[in-house]
Amino acid sequence: MSSSTSTAPTVPLNTGVQMPLLGLGMYKLCGGEAVLQAVDASLAAGYRAFDSAAVYGNEAELGRALKELLPKYGLTREDVFITSKLGPNDQGEGATKGALHSLSNLGMDYIDLYLIHWPGTRGLDVTDQRNPGNRAQSWVALEELHAQGKLKAIGVSNYTPAHMRELMDSCKVRPAVLQVEFHPLERQAELRNVCRESGVCFQAYSSLGRGELLTDPQVVQVAENCKRTPAQVLLRWAVQQGVPVLPKSSNPERIRENARIFDFTLSDSDMGKLSALERGHRFCWDPSQVV
C-alpha cells in the first residue's frame, strides 16, 4: 500500500502486505445511506481499511459505497484494505461457498483479509466434537482460495490459545491475523505471546469496551491529562503497542476523532495506568468454551 494514499501507519503481515493500524469497524452498521456516510467520512479522515463480515449483512453496501466514493478521493481498489469474515453458518463444508459469496457481495475480485469469524459452528453446541473438524475444513478452503489469489491473506477471529495452537499444528498457510477483543481490562497476554511466537498479527476489536470504558475514572483521568478524549486514549494505548484497531461508529465527527491517534504519545506512566486495569473482563463473546 502506498504511503501517499494513506494517512494511517501500517503493520506488516506475514504475507508481506502492509495492513493499516486503523480501520473502520462495521459491526451493526447497516443501511445504504448509513454505510455511505460512514465510508465517506472515513475516507476523508484518512481511513484506508474497512472491517466487514458475512453476518454483519453489509458487505454489498460497503462494496457499493467504495465503488462510488473511491474516485472522489482519487483512490483505487488497491488503495484500500478490505476485511470480511466467514459466518459460523458456513463453517466446514460451506466455507468455499461462503467466502465466494462474500466476494460476490463486495463486488470485488479479491479480499485483502478473510477471517474465520468464530471457532464454533452455527447449530452445534460449543462442546460438540465436530467443531474442530469443521474449523479445519474451513481453513483448508481458505488456503485454497488464498492460493488462487481471491483471498490475499487469511486469518481467524475469536480463537483461544488452544484453537491457535491446533491451527498452527495443522495448517499449510499460517494465519496472517488473529482478531479478538482487546482493551485495558482484557489484555490477552497469552494470546499475544502465541501470535508473537507464530508470526501472526494480533488485531483488536472492541477497543472501547462497547463504550463502557469511556467513563472509566482512570481512562477519563489519563484523557484529561493528555487533553484528548477517552476514545482517543484507549485507541492510542493499543496502537502504541503495535496493535491494529477497528473502532466502529456511524457518526462522522466520532469517525474523525477516532482517526486522530497518531499525533500524540502516551507517557510510560499513562500506559502503565491503563494496563493496570487488567482483570480479564470481556464485554463481548467468550469463545473459551468452544472445543
N, C-alpha and C positions, 0 to 999 in steps of 0.2 A: 504493500500500500504506500502510495506516495505521500510524503510528509507535506507536500504543498496543498493537498486536498483535505487534510485532517488537522484539526487544532488540538486533538487529544493525543497524548503519548500512547505508545503501543507496547505490547509484551510479545516476545517470540513464542510461537508454538513449536512442538517437536516436529511439525511438518515443514518448518522453515518459513511459514507465513507469519506475518505480524497481525496481532489482534488488538484493537483499541482497548485501552484500560477503562473507557467509559462507553456504555451503551444504554439505549432506552429499553427498559423492561416493559413488555406489552401485556402482562397478565391483567385480565379484566378490562382491557382497552378495546372496546367493540363499537361498531357503527362506522360507516364510511366517513362521515364528516369528522367524527372524533379522532379517528386514526389519521386522516388527512391533516387535521390541525396539529396533532401531536408530532407527526413526522415533519411537517413544515417547520414548526418551532425548533425541533431537534436539529435539523439540518442547518438552520440559521444560527444556532448556538454552537455548532461545531461537532455535534454527534456524527459519527460515521458507522455506528454499529446499532443493530436492532435485533432484539431477542423475542422471537415469537414461539409458537408451539401449536401442534395439531389441536390440542384440547383447548387452546385459547380461542379458537374459532375466528382468528383474524389474519390468517396467512394471506388470503386473497386480497383483503383490504390493504394490507401492508404492501403487497406487490403492486397493486394499482396506484397507491399513493406514491411509491417510489418512481414508478414509470412516469407519473405526471410531474413530480417535483424535482427529480434529479437535474433535468435540463435547466430549470430555474436557477440552480446554484452552480451551473457549469460542471456538473458531475456526471459520471457514467456508472454503470453497474459495478465496474471494477473498483470504484472508489468507496464502496460501502461494504460492510461485513454483516452478513445475514446469518442468524442462528435460528434454527427451528428444532422441534423435538418430536420423537415418535411417541404417540399416545399409548397408554397401557392396554387399550383395547386391541392394538396391533402387535403387541408383544408376542414374539415367537414366529409362527408360520405366516403371520400377516405383515411382517416387518418390511419386506421389499415393497409390497403394495402400498403400505402406509407412507413410506419415505417418498415413493414416486408420486403419491397423492399430494404430499407437501410441496414437491417441486411444481406440480401442475397448478396447485392453488396459488403459489407465489408467482407463477408465470415466468419462471427463470430456468436457465439451462443448468445451473448448479447452485448448491447451497454451500456457503463458506464453512459452516459448522453445523453438524446434525447430531443431536444427543438422544440417547435412550432416556426418556423423561423420568422413569420410575422403575425400581428394581422388581416390582411385582407385576402381576397380570390382572387386568380387569376381569372380574368374575371368579377369581380364585382367592381363597383365603391366604393371608400372609404367611401361614405355616405350610401351605401346600408345597409338596416336594417337586412339583412341576415347574415352580418358579425359576430355579437355577437353569434348567434346560431351556426354558423359554428365553431367558436372558442371553444364553449362549447362542441360541438360534438367531436372535435379533442381531447380535454382534457380527456373526458371520455374514448376514445380509448386508449390514452397513459396510463391512470390509469390502464386499463385492462391489457395492455402489461407489465406494471410495476409489477402488481400482479403476472403475470406469470413468472417473473424473466428475461424477454427478454430485458427490459429497466431498468437498475439498479437505475437510477434516472431520473426524468423528470423535464422539466422546459420550459421557454419561452424566446424569444428574441424580441427586439424592441417593448416591451409593454410599454405603458404610465402608469402613476399612476392610471388613471381611469380604464385601462384594467386590471391592477394588482388587484385593489380593487374588480372589477367584478369577477375575477377568485377566489380570496380568499373567496368571499361570497358563491361560489357555489361548490368549489372543495371538493373531499373526500381526495385526496392526495395533500398536499401543494407542490407547485413548489420548487425544490431544488435550482434552479439557475435562475437569470434574466441576460441575456447577452445584453448589449447595448453599444452604442458609449459613450466613457468616456475619457476625457483628460482635461488639464487645461482650455481650452476655453469652455468646456461643462461639468460641474461638477455634473450635475444631482442630486442636493441636495434633491429634493422632492422624487425622485425615491429611492435614497439611504435610506431615512428615512422609506419609505414604506417597503423596504426589511428588514431593521433592525427590525422594529416592527413585521414583519411577519416571521422572521427566515429564510429568503431567502438569499442565497449568491449572491451578486452583482458582476458581472464579466464584464470586459471591452473588447471592440474591438475598433479598430481604435485609439489606444493609441498615434500614431504618427501623427494623423490628415491627413491620406493619404500622409504622407511625408512632408506636408506643414509646420508642426510645427518644423521641423528640422532646419529651417533657421530663426525661430522667434528670434529676438535680445535678449529677456530675457532668452529664453531657451539656446541659444548659450553662453550667459554670465555665467549662472549657470554651464553649462557643462565645460567651461574653468576654472572656479573656482575650480571645483571638479577634473579636469584633466580626464574627462570622455567624451564620445560622447553625442550629443544631444539625440540620441535614448535611450541610457542607462539612462540618467537623466529623460526622460519622463516616461520610464517604471518603474524606481525606485520610482518616485513620486506616482504612482498608488500602487505598491506592498507594499510600506511603510505605506499605509493606509489600507492594508489588502485586496486590490482589485486584483484578479487574472487577468493576461494579456495574450493576444494572438497575439504577433507580427507576421506578415506574411512576409516571404522572401523565395526566391529560391536560394539566394546567400549563400554558405557555410560560408564565413567569416562574413557576417552580422548575420547569424543564431548564430554563436559562440559569436559574440559581444553582441547580444541581451540577451544571457544567463548570461552574466557577470554583474548581477544586484544585487547579494546577498552578495557581499563582500565589500560594502560601504554603507554609510548612508548619506542622505541629511540633512543638518542642518535645524533647525526650520525656520531660515531666508530664506534659499533657497526654502523650501517647501512653505513658505508664498509668495515668489516672483512668483512662478509658479501658485499657487492657485489664486493669484490676477489677472491673465489673464482672468478669467471667464467673458464671455459675452454672454453665451447662443448660441454659434455658432456651427453649425453642418457641418461636411464635408461629411456626408453620408445621409441616408434616414431619412425623418421626418415622424414618424407614428402618429403624433398628430391629423391628420385629419381623421384617420380610426375610424369609430363609433364602 
